[in-house]
């Protein structure tokens, strides 16, 4: 499935995620996996059990919006359509990858929660989605027409990942990385 064959909201998700990943030099499959996992829409507000809200395409939590306010970024900015919410999310994911501890998947899952219990649940699904998107990106780069990412076998590109100290973390190929549950 090529981008043009996807529904408009998924096209936006794919294009904006890949552009944001490139801009912030992080693996595109991670941004795509977070975007799919969050599954938000422009203008959407979802109330959480703790009274906060998740806003927009990348479901930015209103607690996080307090940090963005110092840059003049509002909930309306995060809720808008287009690529800006994906840029904000990629910026935040990069910050977690560079500054937080743990393997890259735990760091990326900090986008959702740093609480170990919730991070682990998010991390597991994030890894499956990232592997699927990594395979899709590889097929796109090779000019092949793969199955839709929703049905790719997540075991297709399994490889070991290791915990990397944040100061030495580099991204030579921002397109994708492979995953392992080991």
C-alpha positions in Angstrom: 0.0 0.0 0.0 1.3 3.4 -1.0 0.6 6.7 0.8 -1.8 7.7 -2.0 -3.9 4.6 -1.3 -4.4 5.5 2.4 -7.4 7.4 3.8 -6.6 11.2 4.1 -6.1 11.2 7.9 -3.6 8.3 7.6 -1.8 10.1 4.6 -1.3 13.1 6.9 -0.1 10.9 9.7 2.5 9.2 7.5 3.7 12.2 5.6 3.9 14.4 8.8 5.5 11.7 10.9 8.2 11.0 8.3 9.0 14.7 7.8 9.1 15.3 11.6 11.4 12.2 12.1 13.8 13.5 9.5 13.7 17.0 10.9 14.5 15.8 14.5 16.8 13.0 13.4 14.9 10.2 15.0 13.8 6.9 13.4 10.6 7.5 11.3 9.2 4.1 12.3 9.1 5.3 16.0 7.2 8.5 15.2 4.9 6.5 12.9 4.3 4.0 15.7 3.6 6.7 18.3 1.2 8.4 15.9 -0.6 5.1 15.2 -0.7 4.3 18.9 -2.1 7.7 19.9 -4.6 7.6 16.9 -5.7 11.2 17.5 -7.5 13.5 15.1 -7.2 17.3 14.6 -9.3 19.1 17.2 -9.9 16.0 19.3 -9.9 16.3 23.1 -10.0 13.0 25.1 -10.6 13.2 28.8 -8.3 10.9 30.9 -9.2 9.3 34.3 -6.9 11.7 36.1 -8.8 14.8 34.8 -6.3 15.8 32.2 -7.0 15.8 28.4 -5.1 14.4 25.4 -5.3 16.8 22.5 -5.0 16.6 18.8 -3.4 14.2 16.3 -0.6 13.2 18.6 -2.8 13.3 21.8 -0.5 15.7 23.7 -1.5 15.7 27.4 -2.6 18.9 28.9 0.1 18.5 31.6 2.7 18.6 28.9 1.1 21.7 27.4 2.1 23.6 30.6 5.7 23.1 29.6 5.0 24.2 26.0 3.3 27.4 27.2 6.8 29.0 27.9 7.3 28.8 24.1 4.0 30.4 23.4 2.5 27.1 22.3 -1.2 26.6 23.2 -3.7 23.8 23.2 -5.1 25.3 20.0 -1.7 24.9 18.3 -1.5 21.2 19.3 -5.1 20.5 18.3 -4.7 21.9 14.8 -4.5 19.8 11.7 -1.3 19.6 9.6 2.2 18.7 10.5 2.8 21.0 13.4 1.5 18.6 16.1 3.8 15.9 14.7 6.8 18.2 14.9 6.0 18.9 18.5 5.7 15.1 19.2 9.0 14.3 17.4 10.7 17.1 19.3 9.5 15.6 22.5 10.3 12.0 21.5 13.8 13.1 20.6 14.2 14.7 24.0 13.2 11.4 25.7 15.5 9.4 23.5 18.5 11.7 24.2 17.9 12.6 27.9 16.1 9.6 29.5 17.6 6.3 30.7 16.7 2.8 29.6 16.7 1.3 26.1 15.4 3.3 23.2 11.9 1.7 23.5 11.5 2.6 27.1 12.7 6.1 26.3 10.3 6.5 23.3 7.4 5.1 25.5 8.1 7.9 27.9 6.1 9.9 25.4 3.1 8.2 27.0 4.2 7.7 30.6 7.3 7.3 32.8 5.4 5.2 35.2 7.0 1.7 34.7 3.7 -0.2 34.6 2.2 2.1 31.9 5.4 2.5 30.1 5.9 -1.2 29.7 2.4 -1.7 28.2 2.9 1.2 25.8 6.5 0.0 25.0 5.4 -3.5 24.0 2.8 -2.2 21.5 5.1 0.5 20.3 7.7 -2.0 19.4 5.3 -4.1 17.4 4.0 -1.0 15.5 7.5 0.3 14.9 8.6 -3.0 13.4 5.6 -3.0 11.2 6.2 0.6 10.0 10.0 -0.1 9.6 9.2 -2.9 7.2 6.7 -0.7 5.3 9.2 2.1 5.0 11.8 -0.3 3.7 9.5 -1.6 1.1 8.5 1.9 0.1 12.2 2.9 -0.3 12.7 -0.1 -2.5 9.7 0.8 -4.7 7.8 -2.3 -3.8 4.1 -2.5 -3.0 3.9 -4.3 0.4 0.8 -5.2 2.4 -0.8 -2.5 4.4 1.1 -1.8 7.6 -1.9 -3.1 9.6 -1.3 -6.7 8.5 2.5 -6.9 8.3 4.0 -9.6 10.4 5.9 -7.9 13.2 8.5 -10.7 13.3 9.7 -9.8 9.8 12.6 -7.6 10.8 13.5 -8.8 14.3 17.0 -7.9 15.6 18.5 -7.3 18.9 18.5 -3.8 20.4 20.7 -2.8 23.3 20.6 -0.1 26.0 22.7 2.8 24.8 23.9 5.6 27.0 22.1 8.7 26.0 25.2 10.8 25.3 26.4 8.3 22.6 23.1 7.7 20.9 23.3 8.5 17.2 20.9 8.1 14.3 22.8 7.5 11.1 19.6 6.3 9.4 16.5 8.1 10.6 14.2 5.9 8.5 13.8 3.0 10.9 15.3 0.7 13.5 14.4 -2.9 14.2 13.0 -4.3 17.4 13.3 -7.2 19.7 11.4 -8.1 22.8 14.6 -9.5 24.2 
